[in-house]
Amino acid sequence: MEPAERPASDDGAESDGERREPAGRRGMFASLRVPNYRLFFSGQIVSNIGTWMQRIAQDWLVFELSGYDPVALGVAVALQFLPTVLLSLWAGVLADRVDKRKLLITIQSGVAAQAGVLAALDISGVVLLWHVYLLCFVLGTFSALEVPTRQSFVSEMVGRDQVANAVALNSSVFNMARIVGPAIAGFAIVLVGTGWLFAANAASTLAVIAGLALMNPRALFRAPPAARAKGQLREGLHYVRGRPDLVMIMVLVFFVSTFGITFFTSLAIVAANVFGTQADGYGLLSTMLAVGTFTGALAAARRGSRNGPTPRLVLASAFALGAIELAASFMPTYVAFGVALVPLGFATITFLNTANALVQTTVSARVRGRVMGLYVLVLIGGNPIGGPLTGWLADTFGGRSPFWLGGAVAMLAALTCVILARRMRAHPLPDD
C-alpha cells in the first residue's frame, strides 16, 4: 500500500485551489485555532449529545413498540441506512458542485424537523412502529446527504495539514457525547419517556445551524467547485480505481463496518436479552463503549497533530477491533462485558479515524466530495445488510452471536488485507 502522504503533483491536491495550513500549528487542539472550525466544533458539542440521546431513545422505542423483538430493531437500522446506499455517491457529486456550508445548513434544518415530528408523535401518544420506520428512512436520507458533505467540509475549514487533527477532534466530541448522551437518555427514558429526548435533539440541532451561519466564508480553504458536467460520478470512481491503496482501505472498511461494527445496535439486544437489564443498563453499556472511543479519539488527536495516518495503523487497529470483540462475546457477566467494551471502543475509533484521515489527506481536492461519498457508502452502506443480520443472529443463535461473528470477520478481513498488501510489490506497506 502507498504511504499516507502523496506528493502534490501526483493528485493535484495543491494545484487546484486548496491552501495549506501553516506547518507550525501543532498540539492536540491545533485545529481549534481556526475560527471557523471553532464555531463548527462548538455546535457539534451540543448537537452530538442530542443525537445520542435520540439514538438511544429511538432504539428503545422500537424495542418497546415491537414487544422487544430484535428483528424489528434490525429493520429500523436497515431503513435508516438504506438511503446511504442509494444516495451517498450522488451526495459526493453534489458536495463537489455547491457551497458545502449552505448545503449543510439546509440538511441540518431537515434533521431538526425530523426529530420534531417524532417527538410530537411520541409525546402525544399516537406513535406506531411504522411511524418510527418511516422517520428512520427520512433521517437516513438526510444523513446520506450530510455525511460526505460534512466530512469533505472538514478540510475546507482547517486546511489539508490539519485534517487528521480535526477528524480526531470531531471524533472526540462525538464520543464524549456518546458518554454523556446515553447516560442521560438511559435515566431520562425511565423518568419522562422517549418523546422528550427527540424534542431535545431537535433543539440541539440549532447549535450546528448557528455555527455554520456564523462562519466567515472568505476564510475557508476552498477548491474551485466542479462545474456541472456529465460523467462526474464516473470520474470519481475512476480516480479511486486508479489508487490501489484507496481500494484496499475501502474494502477493509466495508467488511469491518458491515459485520464487525454492529455492536452499536446489538448492545440493546445484549442488555435486554442476555443480561436482563432495562434502559438504564443499556445506557451504561453504551457509556462504557463511549469511554473507550473517547479515549481513542483523544489519542488520535495527539497522534494526528504530529504524524500523518498510516495504512499500517489502519490494518493493526482493524485486527485489534476484531480480536477484542471476539473476546467480549464470551464475557460471562454484565460487569465483565461492560469492561471489555472500553478497549473495544478504543480500537474501533482508532480504526475509523485513521481510515477517514488517510483517505482525506491523500486525495485531490477536486474529487474529495465524490471520494468521501464512496467512502461513506462502504462505511455505512452495509448497514442494510448488517442491521437485519444482527437481529436474525441474535434471535436465532442468542444475543452474543453478533459479537463473535463480527469479531471473527474483522480479524479475517484485516489479515487478508495484510497478506494482499505484502504481495502488491508496487504498493508495499511502509515502515513506520
N, C-alpha and C positions, 0 to 999 in steps of 0.2 A: 504493500500500500504506500501511497505517496505521503511525504511529510505534510504536517498541518499547514505550513506556510508555503505558498507558491509565489514565485516572482510575479510582480505586477504585469510584466509583459506577456506572461503566459495566458492570463484570462481577462485582462483588460480592467481589473478592479480599480486601478489607479487612473486609468486613462479615460474613463467615461464619466467623469464629473464628481467622483467621490473624494472628499478631502480626508486627510488622516489627522487623528488627534495627536497633540504633542507627546513625544515619547517619554517625557519626564513625568507624566502623570501616573503615579503608581500608588499601591496601597489597596487594602481590602475594599474601601469605599471610594475608589478613584472616580468612578462614573458619576457619583453624586456631586462632583464639582461642576458638572454640566447643568446649567439652569433648567433646560427643557426636560432633561431626564429626571431631575429632582422633582419637577411637577408631576411627571408620569409616575414616578416611584411613590410619591405621597398618596396619589389617588389609588394606586394598587394596594397599599396597606389597608385602606378602609374596604375597598371593593372585594378583595380576596377573602376577607373574613366573612362577608355576606355570602359570597359564592359557596364557601364550605358549609356555612350554616344551611343554605338551601340544598346542597348536595346530600347532606345527612338527612335533612327533613324529607326530601323527595324520596330517597331510598326507603325510609321508614314508612312514609305514607303509602307507597306502592306495596310494601310488605303487609301493612295493615289492611288495605283495601282488597288485597288478593288472598287474605287468610294465611299470610306468611308462606307464600308459595315462591320458592327460589327461581322457578322458571319465569314467573311474572317479573321479577326483578331483572332477570337477564333480558327479557323483551324490552323493558324500559331503557336499559343501557343500549341495546341494539338500535332502538328508534332514535335515541339521542345522538348516536354516532353515525347512523346511516347517511345523513346529508354530507358528511365528510367525504365519503366515497364518491358521491355524485358531484360535489361542488368544489372541493379544495383545489384541484388543478386549475379550474377556471377562476377561482378566487385569487390564485397566484398571478394569473394573467392580468386580472383587474388591478391588483396591487401594484404591478409594474406600470400601469397606464395612468392611474389617477393619484390625486393627493391622498396619501395614506392617512394623514391626521384627520382630514374631513371625513374620510370613509369610516374611520374608527368611531368618530362621534356619532355618525348615523347608526352604526351597528350597535353601539352601546345603548343608544336610546331604545332600540328594539329589544335588547336584553332586559332593560328595566321594565318595559311594557309586558313582556312575557311573565316575569316574576310577579308583577302586579295583578295580572289576570289569575294566575294560580293562587295567589294569596286571597283574592276576592272569592273564588270558588270554594276554597278550603274553609275560610273563616265563616262564610255563610252556611256551611254545612251541606252544600249540594254537590260537592266534588265526587266524581265517579272515576273508576280506574281508566276508562277510555279518555276522560279529560286529561289526566296526567300523561297518558301515552301521547296524545296529540300535542300537548305542550312540550313534552320531551323532544318531539320531532321539530317543533318550531325553534326551541332553544338550540338544537343541533344545527339547524340551518344558519342561525346567526353565528354560531361557533365556527362552522365551516368557512364562513367568510372572514371572521375575525382573527383566527389563529395565524394563518400565513401572513395576513396583513400586519398584525402586531409584531410577529417575530421578525419580519423583514424591516419593520419600522425601527427596531432597536438600533441598528447600525446608523440610521439617519439621525437619531438623537445624539449618539455618543461618538460616532466615527469608528472606522474599522479597528483601530488599535485597542479600543476599549470594549469591543463586542463581548469577549469572553467574560470580562468582569461584570458587564451589565447583565448578561444572561444569568450569571450566577447570583447576582443581587436580586434579579426578578424571582429566581427560584427561592431565595431565602425568604422573601416576602410571602410568596405563595405557600411555602411550607411553615412559616411562622403562623400564617392564617390557618393552616391545616392543624396546628396545635390548638390555637385559640377557638377557631370556628366549631369543630366537633365537640370540644369540651363545653362550649356554651350551648350548642344545639342539643347535646345529649340530655342535659338537665332542663333546658327550655321546653323541649318537646313534652316532658313529663308535666311541667308546670302550666304551660299555656297552649300546648298543641303545636302542630306543624305550620299552620297558616300564617302566624305572625312572623315566623322565620322567613317565609317567602316575601312578606312585606318589608322586612328589614333588608333583605338582599336588594329589592327594588330601590330602596332609598340609598343603599351604599354604592350602587352603580353611578349615582350622580357625581360622586367624587372623581371617578375616572373621566367623565364627560367634562367636568370643570377643569381638571388638569390639562386635558387636551386643548380645550378652548383658550386657556391662558398662555399656551406656548408661544414663543416667538418664531414664526415660520422662517424668517431670514437666517436664523442661527442653526437650522437643520443641515445635516450633511447629505444633501440630496444628489442623486444622479439624475440626468435628464430623463423625463418619463418616456416610456416606449410609445411611439406613435401607433395608432390603431392600424393593424395590418393583418392580412391572412397569414396563417401558419405560425403564430407566436407561441401557441401551446406546443406545437411540434418542435419549434426551435429550442424551447426549454428542455424538453425530453431528450432531444438530440445532444444537447450540451452535457446532460448527466450521463448519457450512454457513452460519451467520449471520455469520461472520467471514471476508470475502474475503481478508484479509491472511494468515490461517492456511491457507486453501485454497491460496493461491499458494505459500506456503512448502512445504506438504506435497507438492504436485505436483512442485515442483522437487526436493525431497529424494528422491522416488520415482525420478525419471529418472536423477539423478546417482548415487544409491546402487546402483540396479539395473544400469546399464550402464557408469557411469564408475568406480565404486569397486569394481572386481573384481580389482584387482591384488594384494590380499592373498592371493588364491587363485592367480592366474596367475603370481606370482613363482616358484613351484616349477616351473612349466612352462618359464618363460624360463630359469631357472638350469640345468635339466637338458637341455632340448631345443634351446635356442638357443645357449647358451654352453658346454654340455657339462661343467658342474661337478657336484660331489656335494653332500651335505647341508651341508657347511661353506660352500660357495659360496652356497647358498640362504640359510643363516643370515646371511651377510654382507650380502646384498641386503636382507633383512628389517631388518637393523640400520641400513643406510643410510636406508631409508624411515623408520625409527623416529627417527633423528636429526632429520629434518625435522618429524615430528609432535610430538616432544617440545619442540623449539624453538617450534613454533607454539602448543603448549599453554601454555608459559610466557608467551609474548607475549599470549595471550588472557587469562591470569590477571591480568596487569598492566593490560590494557585493561579487563577486567571490573571491576576494583576502582575504576575512575574513571568509565567511561562504560558505559551500557547497550548491549546488542546492537542493531544496526540492520538493516533489510531491505536497505539498500544494500550493506552489507558481505557479507551472505549471497549476493547476486547476483554481486558482484565476485569473491568467492572461488570460487564455482562456475565462473565463466568461466575464472579463472586455473588452477584444477584441470584443466579440460579442455584448455587450451592447453599446459600443461606435460606432461600425459600424452601428448598427441599428439606433441609434440616428442621425448619419451623413447622412443617406439616406433621412431624412426628412428636412435637412437644406435648406432653401428657396433660398439663394443667393450664388453666386460663392465665395464671401469672407467668409461667414459663413461656407460653406462646406470646404473650404481650412483650416480654423482654426480648425475644428473638426478633420482634418487629423493628427494633431500633437499628441493629446493623443492616437489616433488610432495607429499611428506608435510606440509610447512608449509601449503600451500594446502588440503589435504584436512582437516586438523584445524581450521583456521580456519573452513571452511565448516560442518563438523559441530558444532563448539562454538557458533558463532553462531546457527545454526538451532535447536539444542536450547535454548539460553538464551532466545532470543527467544520460543519457544513457552511455556516455563515461566513467564516473567515477565509474560506478557500474558493469562493465562487465569485464570478463577476457581478458587480453591482447592477448591470443592465438586465440580468436574468435572475436576480436574487429572489424576487417575489415568486416567480414560477418555480424555482428550485425549492423554495420553502413550501410552496403549495404541494409539491410532490413529497417533500419530507413529512408534512403534516398528514398526507394521505397514507403513507406507510406507517406512521406513528399511531394514528387514531383510526384509520380506515379499517383495520382488522377487528375493531370492537363489535361490529355487527356479527362477526363470527365468534369472537371470544366471549361476548356477553351471554348469548344463549347457550354456548358450550359450557360456560361456567355454571349456569343454572342447571343444565342437564346432568353434568358431572356430579354436582352436589346432591341432586335429587336421586341419582342412580347409585353412586358409589360413596356418598357421605360428604359432609361439609369440608373435610380436609382434602379431598381429591383435587380441587383446582390448584392447591398449593404444590402437591407433589408432582403433578403433571407439568405445571408451569415451570417449576424449578428444573425439572429434567430437560424440557425443551430449551430453556435459556442456556443451560450448560452445553447441550449438544450443538446449538447454533453458534455459540462462541468458539467452541473447539473446532467446528467445521470451518469457520472463517479464519481461524489461526492457521489451519493446515493449508487452506486455499491461498491465503496471503503469502505464506512462505514459498509456495510453488509459483507465484507470479513474479518471475525474476525481474520484470520491468518495473514492478512496484513492490519492492521488499519492505518489510516492517522496519521503520527507522529505529536506531538506537536512541534511548532516552539520554 
